Amino acid sequence: MLRKANIRDANKIYTLIHSWARKGVVLDRSLNYIYENIRDYWVFEERGKIVGTCALHIVGWDDLGEIKSLVVDKKYQGRGIGKVLIDACIEEASSLGVKKIFALTFIPNFFKKKGFKKIPMQKLPHKIWSDCIDCVYFPNCKEEAMILVLK
């Protein structure tokens, strides 16, 4: 079941993201970050267990949003949960008037399947200096920038 995250989900979201961050698939998020941004998160729950999560973060300029922390528990992959989470973020962004959504990702092919196009990281200069400056990979980013223009 897809739903917006609530405060009681923060620890479970953290654990799920952290398990993939240790493998180098996504960037880690602190528990504090998740609590402060809980309204950005969607979760996919099955039998009371959070098996997937994704966040839509609104960037403060250019009608731009970012998809962050898309992860699905390994046991539940291949069931379309990632697609459902991305679709929820896209629909929410559209309803908020966001015109473009981007993702910085280690798995660009997943986003390509959803219509995202690769762009140079330099097309997101504000993003690089707001969040990226604190990233462990900065300034040698290993992620690819992908963007989707909404209709």
Backbone as a printed PyTorch tensor [residue, N CA C, xyz], in Angstrom:
tensor([[[  0.8390,  -1.1780,   0.0000],
         [  0.0000,   0.0000,   0.0000],
         [  0.8910,   1.2500,   0.0000]],

        [[  0.6390,   2.1260,  -0.8970],
         [  1.3470,   3.3950,  -1.0040],
         [  0.6750,   4.4120,  -0.0930]],

        [[  1.4910,   5.1740,   0.6150],
         [  0.9480,   6.2620,   1.4400],
         [  2.0430,   7.2680,   1.7420]],

        [[  1.6270,   8.4690,   2.1700],
         [  2.5780,   9.4680,   2.6420],
         [  3.1320,   8.9890,   3.9770]],

        [[  4.4060,   9.2770,   4.1890],
         [  5.0490,   8.8910,   5.4340],
         [  4.5370,   9.7480,   6.5790]],

        [[  4.6290,   9.1910,   7.7860],
         [  4.3290,   9.9550,   8.9890],
         [  5.5050,   9.8230,   9.9560]],

        [[  5.4510,  10.5530,  11.0200],
         [  6.5670,  10.6440,  11.9560],
         [  6.9560,   9.2770,  12.5250]],

        [[  5.9970,   8.3930,  12.6760],
         [  6.2830,   7.0470,  13.2050],
         [  7.0980,   6.2020,  12.2260]],

        [[  7.1700,   6.6240,  10.9810],
         [  7.9100,   5.8750,   9.9590],
         [  9.3910,   6.2410,   9.8870]],

        [[  9.8010,   7.3070,  10.5450],
         [ 11.1510,   7.8540,  10.3550],
         [ 12.2510,   6.8160,  10.5960]],

        [[ 12.1940,   6.0850,  11.6750],
         [ 13.2360,   5.0900,  11.9620],
         [ 13.2780,   3.9920,  10.9080]],

        [[ 12.1230,   3.5680,  10.4450],
         [ 12.0660,   2.5060,   9.4270],
         [ 12.6050,   3.0260,   8.0840]],

        [[ 12.2740,   4.2590,   7.7440],
         [ 12.8010,   4.8730,   6.5210],
         [ 14.3160,   4.9710,   6.6150]],

        [[ 14.7900,   5.4390,   7.7580],
         [ 16.2380,   5.5630,   7.9730],
         [ 16.9340,   4.2170,   7.7890]],

        [[ 16.4090,   3.1840,   8.4110],
         [ 17.0200,   1.8500,   8.3250],
         [ 17.0670,   1.3590,   6.8910]],

        [[ 15.9870,   1.5550,   6.1580],
         [ 15.9190,   1.1030,   4.7660],
         [ 16.9210,   1.8690,   3.8920]],

        [[ 16.9510,   3.1720,   4.0150],
         [ 17.8930,   3.9820,   3.2290],
         [ 19.3330,   3.6310,   3.6140]],

        [[ 19.5870,   3.5250,   4.9060],
         [ 20.9410,   3.2510,   5.3880],
         [ 21.4570,   1.9030,   4.8870]],

        [[ 20.5780,   0.9190,   4.7910],
         [ 21.0150,  -0.4010,   4.3060],
         [ 21.5190,  -0.3220,   2.8640]],

        [[ 20.8870,   0.5120,   2.0380],
         [ 21.3240,   0.6750,   0.6490],
         [ 22.5070,   1.6360,   0.5460]],

        [[ 22.5680,   2.6150,   1.4270],
         [ 23.6920,   3.5670,   1.4120],
         [ 25.0040,   2.8480,   1.7250]],

        [[ 24.9720,   1.8850,   2.6180],
         [ 26.1810,   1.1130,   2.9460],
         [ 26.7090,   0.3640,   1.7280]],

        [[ 25.8140,   0.0600,   0.7800],
         [ 26.2070,  -0.6450,  -0.4510],
         [ 26.5790,   0.3280,  -1.5670]],

        [[ 26.4680,   1.6220,  -1.3050],
         [ 26.8330,   2.6270,  -2.2880],
         [ 25.7960,   2.8520,  -3.3710]],

        [[ 24.5470,   2.4830,  -3.1110],
         [ 23.4840,   2.6120,  -4.1100],
         [ 22.7740,   3.9600,  -4.0160]],

        [[ 22.6620,   4.4940,  -2.8160],
         [ 22.0640,   5.8190,  -2.5930],
         [ 22.9110,   6.5460,  -1.5690]],

        [[ 22.7020,   7.8420,  -1.4800],
         [ 23.3810,   8.6120,  -0.4410],
         [ 22.6470,   8.4250,   0.8750]],

        [[ 23.4140,   8.3380,   1.9300],
         [ 22.8320,   8.1510,   3.2500],
         [ 22.0950,   9.4140,   3.6870]],

        [[ 21.1180,   9.2540,   4.5190],
         [ 20.3870,  10.3660,   5.1300],
         [ 20.4170,  10.1360,   6.6350]],

        [[ 20.6490,  11.1680,   7.3740],
         [ 20.6400,  11.0330,   8.8310],
         [ 19.1960,  10.8950,   9.3090]],

        [[ 19.0420,  10.3300,  10.4860],
         [ 17.7130,  10.2190,  11.0630],
         [ 17.1290,  11.6070,  11.2850]],

        [[ 17.9580,  12.5470,  11.6970],
         [ 17.5000,  13.9180,  11.8700],
         [ 16.9790,  14.4980,  10.5560]],

        [[ 17.7100,  14.2650,   9.4560],
         [ 17.2740,  14.7460,   8.1420],
         [ 15.8990,  14.1760,   7.7980]],

        [[ 15.7110,  12.9010,   8.0420],
         [ 14.4320,  12.2630,   7.7180],
         [ 13.3060,  12.8620,   8.5550]],

        [[ 13.5350,  13.0430,   9.8360],
         [ 12.5100,  13.6820,  10.6760],
         [ 12.1720,  15.0780,  10.1570]],

        [[ 13.1940,  15.8740,   9.8380],
         [ 12.9590,  17.2450,   9.3910],
         [ 12.2570,  17.3120,   8.0390]],

        [[ 12.3870,  16.2650,   7.2390],
         [ 11.8140,  16.2620,   5.8880],
         [ 10.7570,  15.1760,   5.7050]],

        [[ 10.1560,  14.7330,   6.7810],
         [  9.2160,  13.6000,   6.7130],
         [  8.0700,  13.8720,   5.7390]],

        [[  7.6830,  15.1290,   5.5690],
         [  6.5860,  15.4490,   4.6380],
         [  6.9550,  15.2030,   3.1880]],

        [[  8.2460,  15.0930,   2.8920],
         [  8.6870,  14.8130,   1.5250],
         [  8.5360,  13.3430,   1.1540]],

        [[  8.4650,  12.4760,   2.1340],
         [  8.5630,  11.0360,   1.9000],
         [  7.2400,  10.3410,   1.6210]],

        [[  7.3450,   9.3860,   0.7260],
         [  6.3050,   8.4030,   0.4700],
         [  6.8480,   7.0580,   0.9590]],

        [[  5.9660,   6.1850,   1.3850],
         [  6.3730,   4.8310,   1.7430],
         [  5.4410,   3.8330,   1.0700]],

        [[  5.9920,   2.6610,   0.8230],
         [  5.1830,   1.5470,   0.3400],
         [  5.2430,   0.5020,   1.4440]],

        [[  4.0650,   0.1500,   1.9340],
         [  3.9580,  -0.7390,   3.0780],
         [  3.2850,  -2.0360,   2.6550]],

        [[  3.8200,  -3.1270,   3.1390],
         [  3.2140,  -4.4270,   2.8850],
         [  3.1810,  -5.2090,   4.1970]],

        [[  1.9650,  -5.5760,   4.6220],
         [  1.7600,  -6.3140,   5.8770],
         [  2.4160,  -5.6270,   7.0680]],

        [[  2.2610,  -4.3090,   7.1170],
         [  2.7840,  -3.5320,   8.2310],
         [  4.2620,  -3.2210,   8.1690]],

        [[  4.9460,  -3.6570,   7.1170],
         [  6.3870,  -3.4100,   6.9780],
         [  6.6230,  -2.4190,   5.8420]],

        [[  7.4430,  -1.4130,   6.0960],
         [  7.8160,  -0.4730,   5.0380],
         [  8.8680,  -1.1590,   4.1850]],

        [[  8.5260,  -1.3690,   2.9080],
         [  9.4170,  -2.0970,   1.9940],
         [  9.9900,  -1.1950,   0.9040]],

        [[  9.5610,   0.0500,   0.8650],
         [ 10.0840,   1.0000,  -0.1130],
         [  9.8120,   2.4190,   0.3330]],

        [[ 10.6620,   3.3180,  -0.1350],
         [ 10.4710,   4.7310,   0.1810],
         [ 11.0860,   5.5960,  -0.9110]],

        [[ 10.6110,   6.8140,  -0.9730],
         [ 11.0940,   7.7880,  -1.9450],
         [ 10.6250,   9.1570,  -1.4660]],

        [[ 11.4010,  10.1840,  -1.7670],
         [ 11.0250,  11.5310,  -1.3510],
         [ 10.9580,  12.4610,  -2.5520]],

        [[ 10.0340,  13.3890,  -2.4970],
         [  9.9700,  14.4950,  -3.4440],
         [ 10.2820,  15.7560,  -2.6580]],

        [[ 11.3960,  16.3620,  -2.9850],
         [ 11.8190,  17.5850,  -2.3040],
         [ 11.6650,  18.7540,  -3.2760]],

        [[ 10.9640,  19.7780,  -2.8430],
         [ 10.7640,  20.9510,  -3.6880],
         [ 11.9680,  21.8760,  -3.5190]],

        [[ 12.5740,  22.2200,  -4.6470],
         [ 13.7140,  23.1240,  -4.6530],
         [ 13.1540,  24.5330,  -4.8070]],

        [[ 13.7400,  25.4890,  -4.1320],
         [ 13.1630,  26.8190,  -4.0090],
         [ 13.2600,  27.7380,  -5.2040]],

        [[ 13.4380,  27.2390,  -6.3800],
         [ 13.5050,  28.1090,  -7.5470],
         [ 13.1270,  27.3260,  -8.7990]],

        [[ 12.7590,  28.0370,  -9.8220],
         [ 12.5050,  27.4640, -11.1480],
         [ 11.4630,  26.3530, -11.2000]],

        [[ 10.5200,  26.3330, -10.2730],
         [  9.4800,  25.2930, -10.2870],
         [ 10.0970,  23.9060, -10.4120]],

        [[ 11.0730,  23.6280,  -9.5790],
         [ 11.8880,  22.4290,  -9.6870],
         [ 11.7310,  21.5450,  -8.4600]],

        [[ 11.6520,  20.2280,  -8.6970],
         [ 11.5970,  19.2620,  -7.6070],
         [ 12.6840,  18.2200,  -7.7840]],

        [[ 13.0300,  17.5670,  -6.6920],
         [ 14.0430,  16.5130,  -6.7400],
         [ 13.4940,  15.2360,  -6.1330]],

        [[ 13.7400,  14.1370,  -6.8070],
         [ 13.4280,  12.8270,  -6.2470],
         [ 14.6640,  12.3500,  -5.5070]],

        [[ 14.4680,  11.9800,  -4.2560],
         [ 15.5760,  11.5580,  -3.3950],
         [ 15.2650,  10.1930,  -2.7720]],

        [[ 16.3270,   9.4830,  -2.4830],
         [ 16.2680,   8.2930,  -1.6220],
         [ 15.2780,   7.2260,  -2.0730]],

        [[ 15.2440,   6.9470,  -3.3570],
         [ 14.3880,   5.8740,  -3.8520],
         [ 15.0410,   4.5330,  -3.5280]],

        [[ 14.4290,   3.7720,  -2.6410],
         [ 14.9380,   2.4540,  -2.2730],
         [ 13.7810,   1.4910,  -2.0530]],

        [[ 14.0260,   0.2400,  -2.4130],
         [ 13.0620,  -0.8400,  -2.1890],
         [ 13.8260,  -2.0010,  -1.5700]],

        [[ 13.2640,  -2.5600,  -0.5170],
         [ 13.8570,  -3.7280,   0.1360],
         [ 14.1500,  -4.8010,  -0.9150]],

        [[ 15.3290,  -5.3840,  -0.8230],
         [ 15.7750,  -6.3610,  -1.8220],
         [ 14.7680,  -7.4980,  -2.0240]],

        [[ 14.1270,  -7.9380,  -0.9650],
         [ 13.1570,  -9.0380,  -1.0440],
         [ 11.9030,  -8.6660,  -1.8380]],

        [[ 11.6890,  -7.3700,  -2.0260],
         [ 10.4690,  -6.9020,  -2.6860],
         [ 10.7320,  -6.2780,  -4.0500]],

        [[ 11.9650,  -6.3370,  -4.5140],
         [ 12.2830,  -5.7570,  -5.8120],
         [ 11.6830,  -6.5950,  -6.9400]],

        [[ 11.4610,  -5.9440,  -8.0760],
         [ 10.8910,  -6.6170,  -9.2260],
         [  9.3770,  -6.6910,  -9.2030]],

        [[  8.7540,  -6.0250,  -8.2590],
         [  7.2870,  -6.0350,  -8.1290],
         [  6.6490,  -4.7150,  -8.5460]],

        [[  7.4640,  -3.7750,  -9.0390],
         [  6.9260,  -2.4890,  -9.4830],
         [  6.7870,  -1.4560,  -8.3850]],

        [[  7.3280,  -1.7320,  -7.2040],
         [  7.1910,  -0.8000,  -6.0820],
         [  7.9400,   0.4990,  -6.3660]],

        [[  9.1330,   0.4220,  -6.9260],
         [  9.8840,   1.6310,  -7.2780],
         [  9.1140,   2.4940,  -8.2550]],

        [[  8.4830,   1.8650,  -9.2370],
         [  7.6750,   2.5910, -10.2230],
         [  6.4990,   3.2980,  -9.5390]],

        [[  5.8400,   2.6050,  -8.6250],
         [  4.7100,   3.1980,  -7.9040],
         [  5.1680,   4.4120,  -7.0960]],

        [[  6.3210,   4.3000,  -6.4460],
         [  6.8470,   5.4140,  -5.6530],
         [  7.1970,   6.6110,  -6.5350]],

        [[  7.8570,   6.3510,  -7.6530],
         [  8.2050,   7.4340,  -8.5870],
         [  6.9410,   8.0840,  -9.1430]],

        [[  5.9720,   7.2710,  -9.5350],
         [  4.7190,   7.8100, -10.0610],
         [  4.0280,   8.7130,  -9.0370]],

        [[  4.0740,   8.3300,  -7.7550],
         [  3.4640,   9.1520,  -6.7090],
         [  4.1740,  10.4970,  -6.6160]],

        [[  5.4870,  10.4870,  -6.7080],
         [  6.2490,  11.7390,  -6.6610],
         [  5.9510,  12.6200,  -7.8680]],

        [[  5.8520,  12.0070,  -9.0330],
         [  5.5490,  12.7620, -10.2470],
         [  4.1590,  13.3830, -10.1590]],

        [[  3.1860,  12.6120,  -9.7050],
         [  1.8160,  13.1190,  -9.5780],
         [  1.7430,  14.2460,  -8.5440]],

        [[  2.4380,  14.0660,  -7.4220],
         [  2.4460,  15.0990,  -6.3920],
         [  3.1100,  16.3750,  -6.9300]],

        [[  4.2200,  16.2250,  -7.6150],
         [  4.9220,  17.3840,  -8.1790],
         [  4.0210,  18.1380,  -9.1420]],

        [[  3.3410,  17.3960,  -9.9960],
         [  2.4320,  18.0150, -10.9590],
         [  1.3230,  18.7840, -10.2450]],

        [[  0.7650,  18.1980,  -9.1980],
         [ -0.3230,  18.8590,  -8.4690],
         [  0.1560,  20.1200,  -7.7500]],

        [[  1.4530,  20.1980,  -7.4540],
         [  2.0200,  21.3720,  -6.7910],
         [  2.4780,  22.4450,  -7.7770]],

        [[  2.3880,  22.1650,  -9.0730],
         [  2.8010,  23.1250, -10.0840],
         [  4.2700,  23.0400, -10.4500]],

        [[  4.9320,  21.9780, -10.0200],
         [  6.3350,  21.7850, -10.3770],
         [  6.4130,  21.4830, -11.8710]],

        [[  7.3650,  22.1010, -12.5420],
         [  7.4790,  21.9210, -13.9950],
         [  8.5320,  20.8900, -14.3930]],

        [[  9.5480,  20.6980, -13.5390],
         [ 10.6150,  19.7420, -13.8260],
         [ 10.9920,  19.0030, -12.5520]],

        [[ 11.3200,  17.7330, -12.7160],
         [ 11.8100,  16.9280, -11.6020],
         [ 13.1640,  16.3770, -12.0000]],

        [[ 14.1170,  16.4480, -11.0800],
         [ 15.4060,  15.8430, -11.3680],
         [ 15.7570,  14.8250, -10.2920]],

        [[ 16.6910,  13.9790, -10.6250],
         [ 17.2380,  13.0070,  -9.6830],
         [ 18.7350,  12.9140,  -9.9330]],

        [[ 19.4740,  12.7820,  -8.8770],
         [ 20.8870,  12.4510,  -8.9710],
         [ 20.9530,  10.9860,  -8.5730]],

        [[ 21.4510,  10.1510,  -9.4720],
         [ 21.2970,   8.7190,  -9.2600],
         [ 22.5190,   7.9150,  -9.6890]],

        [[ 22.6850,   6.7720,  -9.0330],
         [ 23.6900,   5.7970,  -9.4280],
         [ 23.0880,   4.7820, -10.4000]],

        [[ 21.7600,   4.8180, -10.5660],
         [ 21.0620,   3.8630, -11.4460],
         [ 20.2180,   4.6120, -12.4840]],

        [[ 20.8710,   5.2690, -13.4410],
         [ 20.1400,   6.0990, -14.4060],
         [ 19.1660,   5.3190, -15.2830]],

        [[ 19.4230,   4.0600, -15.5480],
         [ 18.5280,   3.2960, -16.4200],
         [ 17.1260,   3.1760, -15.8490]],

        [[ 16.9980,   3.0850, -14.5380],
         [ 15.6680,   3.0350, -13.9260],
         [ 14.8940,   4.3080, -14.2520]],

        [[ 15.5570,   5.4400, -14.1260],
         [ 14.8930,   6.7170, -14.3870],
         [ 14.6250,   6.9100, -15.8810]],

        [[ 15.4970,   6.4100, -16.7290],
         [ 15.2650,   6.4970, -18.1840],
         [ 13.9550,   5.8130, -18.5530]],

        [[ 13.6580,   4.6960, -17.9090],
         [ 12.4080,   3.9730, -18.1800],
         [ 11.1810,   4.8030, -17.8360]],

        [[ 11.3320,   5.7720, -16.9420],
         [ 10.2240,   6.6460, -16.5450],
         [ 10.2180,   7.9480, -17.3470]],

        [[ 11.0870,   8.0490, -18.3650],
         [ 11.0810,   9.2240, -19.2270],
         [ 12.0850,  10.2970, -18.8620]],

        [[ 12.9010,  10.0700, -17.8540],
         [ 13.9240,  11.0340, -17.4690],
         [ 15.0390,  11.0150, -18.5090]],

        [[ 15.6480,  12.1770, -18.7290],
         [ 16.7580,  12.3230, -19.6680],
         [ 18.0040,  12.7430, -18.9000]],

        [[ 19.1490,  12.2450, -19.3410],
         [ 20.4100,  12.6140, -18.7270],
         [ 20.7490,  14.0530, -19.0950]],

        [[ 21.2340,  14.8000, -18.1150],
         [ 21.6800,  16.1760, -18.3410],
         [ 23.0350,  16.3710, -17.6410]],

        [[ 23.7950,  17.3490, -18.0780],
         [ 25.0510,  17.6400, -17.3770],
         [ 24.7540,  18.1510, -15.9640]],

        [[ 25.5580,  17.7300, -15.0240],
         [ 25.3930,  18.1670, -13.6320],
         [ 25.4120,  19.6930, -13.5290]],

        [[ 26.1450,  20.3510, -14.4160],
         [ 26.2650,  21.8070, -14.3800],
         [ 24.9300,  22.5110, -14.6380]],

        [[ 23.9450,  21.8030, -15.1720],
         [ 22.6260,  22.3990, -15.3900],
         [ 21.8940,  22.6260, -14.0710]],

        [[ 22.4460,  22.0950, -12.9750],
         [ 21.8100,  22.2130, -11.6600],
         [ 22.7390,  22.9390, -10.6810]],

        [[ 23.1950,  24.1420, -11.0310],
         [ 24.2000,  24.8000, -10.1820],
         [ 23.7300,  25.1030,  -8.7690]],

        [[ 22.5020,  25.5130,  -8.6000],
         [ 22.0120,  25.8060,  -7.2490],
         [ 21.9740,  24.5400,  -6.4090]],

        [[ 21.5680,  23.4600,  -7.0090],
         [ 21.5150,  22.1840,  -6.3140],
         [ 22.8970,  21.7810,  -5.8140]],

        [[ 23.8830,  21.9210,  -6.6770],
         [ 25.2320,  21.4980,  -6.3030],
         [ 25.7110,  22.2630,  -5.0760]],

        [[ 25.4190,  23.5450,  -5.0210],
         [ 25.9340,  24.3330,  -3.9070],
         [ 25.0430,  24.2890,  -2.6760]],

        [[ 23.8450,  23.7930,  -2.7560],
         [ 23.0140,  23.7300,  -1.5560],
         [ 23.1750,  22.4030,  -0.8200]],

        [[ 22.9250,  21.2920,  -1.4640],
         [ 23.0430,  19.9820,  -0.8030],
         [ 24.3790,  19.3170,  -1.0820]],

        [[ 24.8250,  19.4030,  -2.3010],
         [ 25.9840,  18.6230,  -2.7310],
         [ 27.2690,  19.0090,  -2.0190]],

        [[ 27.3820,  20.2260,  -1.5900],
         [ 28.6240,  20.6550,  -0.9500],
         [ 28.9100,  19.8610,   0.3190]],

        [[ 27.8750,  19.2990,   0.9390],
         [ 28.0440,  18.5000,   2.1550],
         [ 28.1690,  17.0050,   1.8720]],

        [[ 28.1290,  16.6210,   0.6200],
         [ 28.1600,  15.2040,   0.2380],
         [ 29.5810,  14.6400,   0.3390]],

        [[ 29.6890,  13.3740,   0.7150],
         [ 31.0020,  12.7220,   0.8140],
         [ 31.6950,  12.6210,  -0.5380]],

        [[ 30.9450,  12.6550,  -1.6310],
         [ 31.5340,  12.5440,  -2.9660],
         [ 31.9330,  13.8900,  -3.5640]],

        [[ 31.5520,  14.9960,  -2.9250],
         [ 31.8450,  16.3170,  -3.4700],
         [ 33.3430,  16.5760,  -3.4120]],

        [[ 33.9670,  17.0900,  -4.4590],
         [ 33.4210,  17.5860,  -5.7130],
         [ 33.4610,  16.5510,  -6.8360]],

        [[ 33.7710,  15.3140,  -6.5350],
         [ 33.8760,  14.2680,  -7.5570],
         [ 32.6340,  13.3940,  -7.5630]],

        [[ 31.5210,  13.9830,  -7.9360],
         [ 30.2340,  13.2940,  -7.8820],
         [ 30.2420,  12.0510,  -8.7700]],

        [[ 29.6970,  10.9810,  -8.2420],
         [ 29.6120,   9.7260,  -8.9790],
         [ 28.1860,   9.4600,  -9.4800]],

        [[ 27.2780,  10.3720,  -9.1580],
         [ 25.8910,  10.2110,  -9.5950],
         [ 25.6930,  10.8750, -10.9570]],

        [[ 24.6470,  10.4450, -11.6400],
         [ 24.2620,  11.0840, -12.9040],
         [ 23.0190,  11.9210, -12.6710]],

        [[ 22.9720,  13.0570, -13.3210],
         [ 21.8070,  13.9420, -13.2310],
         [ 20.8050,  13.5390, -14.3060]],

        [[ 19.5660,  13.3660, -13.8870],
         [ 18.4730,  12.9930, -14.7840],
         [ 17.3320,  13.9950, -14.5470]],

        [[ 16.6170,  14.3350, -15.6220],
         [ 15.5340,  15.3110, -15.4840],
         [ 14.3180,  14.8570, -16.2790]],

        [[ 13.1560,  15.2190, -15.7540],
         [ 11.8860,  14.9400, -16.4120],
         [ 11.1100,  16.2450, -16.4640]],

        [[ 10.6960,  16.6550, -17.6630],
         [  9.8680,  17.8390, -17.8240],
         [  8.4210,  17.3670, -17.7540]],

        [[  7.6510,  17.9370, -16.8340],
         [  6.2520,  17.5410, -16.6560],
         [  5.3580,  18.2740, -17.6410]],

        [[  4.2830,  17.6480, -18.0020],
         [  3.3410,  18.2240, -18.9620],
         [  2.3460,  19.1130, -18.2630]]])
